[in-house]
Amino acid sequence: MWSFNVIFHLLTIISIVNGDCTYNGSDTCIIDRGVDTDFNGTMENNITCDSTYSSCIIICDDEMDGICSDSYLQCPKNDNCDECIINCNSRLSCQNAVILSYRCRYVEINIAEFSAGQHIKIHAPGNNGSLTINAMNNNSHFASSVIYSNSETNNIEIHCDENGNKCENNTIFAQEIHGNFHLYCTGDNVNCDHTKIHCPSSNDSLCDIECSMCSNSNIYSFNVDKLDWRCAQDEYSCVDSKLFCGMNESILSQHPLIYENESKQWLYENQADPCKKASNSIKMQSTSIIRQNGTIT
């Protein structure tokens, strides 16, 4: 008679062979790379959710640094995928990874440790799917990464709104999405400096950006009347940042931000065409209001 542990170990082997599922239920494939690495002794470059499941959770959590680094993290490749959740929980866990969302309706990436979200290439979902990225705590480091979208992507949200989050040097290509883009960069000691955002080009899409610290950032927009950019009410939050009316860095289309000390407002430096639709002032709130309400209005 086999013991429970032996049976469980054999089931684990079978589930690894039939996909990368460490555990599975009726609808969900769970991949725990800490468990699989202990068993296999090596990390794999392809971490693939079984395509027969409508939901998948990838857990990158282990005492060894870089448990899912330099890997392809692949959501279920089918039109019936409801959600795909990737948890980058340990140090360097998802560094240099490529995340393929395919056609999942909802993809969530959670960054919880130092450099866990550094140098990632993220392909947002099609099939009217949405992407959410969460920097979970003050150890979170989502940086120097690139997000790609497509015409079937709905919404993209990035939450760097916990005290101490590091979300700098990211580039977001959201110009093709048909939903809305949101960046929440609020809280004490948050850093979203050197961010490049290509806003949605659709006339129906909002580009919503909230900044406690987004210095040296570039925002590109075809529809500046749909751009809602809010900087904290201090002279450093958006220093050396620019609005580009379009998707290139033509000197004729750029509008640097300047801080007016007397009125405590961020203003576009000039209002020449083709940015004449842009509001003359960047909306702002004090950092105390940001911390109190969680969002800026």
MOJOZI-V791013 format. One record per backbone hydrogen bond with DSSP energy under -0.5 kcal/mol. CO is the residue of the C=O (numbers start at 1). NH is the residue of the N-H. Records with the same first field share a line. If there is no record, write none. Layout:
CO: NH, NH
This chain:
3: 7
4: 8
5: 9
6: 10
7: 11
8: 12
9: 13
10: 14
11: 15
12: 16
13: 17
14: 18
15: 21
16: 19
23: 30
27: 54, 55
28: 25, 30
29: 31, 57
30: 22, 23, 32
31: 33, 59
32: 36
33: 37
34: 38
35: 39
36: 40
37: 41
45: 47, 72
46: 48
47: 74
48: 20
50: 53
54: 82, 83
55: 29
56: 85
57: 31, 59
58: 60, 87
59: 33, 61
60: 89, 90
66: 69
68: 71
71: 73, 98
72: 47, 74
73: 75, 100
74: 49
76: 78
78: 81
80: 82
81: 105
83: 56
84: 108
85: 58, 87
86: 88, 110
87: 60, 89
88: 112
90: 93
91: 66
92: 95
93: 68
94: 97
95: 70
97: 121
98: 73, 100
99: 101, 123
100: 75
101: 104
102: 126
105: 130
106: 84
107: 132
108: 86
109: 111, 134
110: 88, 112
111: 136
113: 116, 141
114: 92
115: 118
116: 94
117: 143
118: 96
120: 122, 146
121: 99, 123
122: 124, 148
123: 101
126: 129
129: 154
130: 107
131: 157
132: 109
133: 159
134: 111, 136
137: 140
140: 166
141: 117, 143
143: 119
145: 171
146: 122
147: 173
148: 124
150: 153
152: 128
153: 178, 179
154: 179
155: 131
156: 182
157: 133
158: 160, 184
159: 135
162: 165
165: 167, 191
166: 142
168: 144
170: 196
171: 147, 173
172: 174, 198
173: 149
174: 177
175: 201
177: 202
180: 156
181: 208
182: 158
183: 185, 210
184: 160, 186
185: 212, 213
187: 190
188: 164
191: 167
192: 195
193: 169
195: 218
196: 172
197: 199, 220
198: 174
202: 205
206: 181, 208
207: 209, 228
208: 183
209: 230
210: 185
211: 232
213: 192
214: 217
215: 194
217: 242
218: 197
219: 244
220: 199
221: 246
222: 224
223: 226
224: 227
226: 207, 228
227: 229
228: 209, 230
229: 231, 283
230: 211
231: 285
232: 234
236: 239
237: 214
238: 241
239: 216
241: 257
242: 219
243: 255
244: 221, 246
250: 253, 254
253: 245
255: 243
256: 269
258: 260, 267
259: 261
260: 264, 265
265: 260, 267
266: 282
267: 258
272: 275
275: 278
280: 268
281: 283
282: 266
283: 231
285: 233
286: 289, 290
287: 291
288: 292
289: 293
290: 294
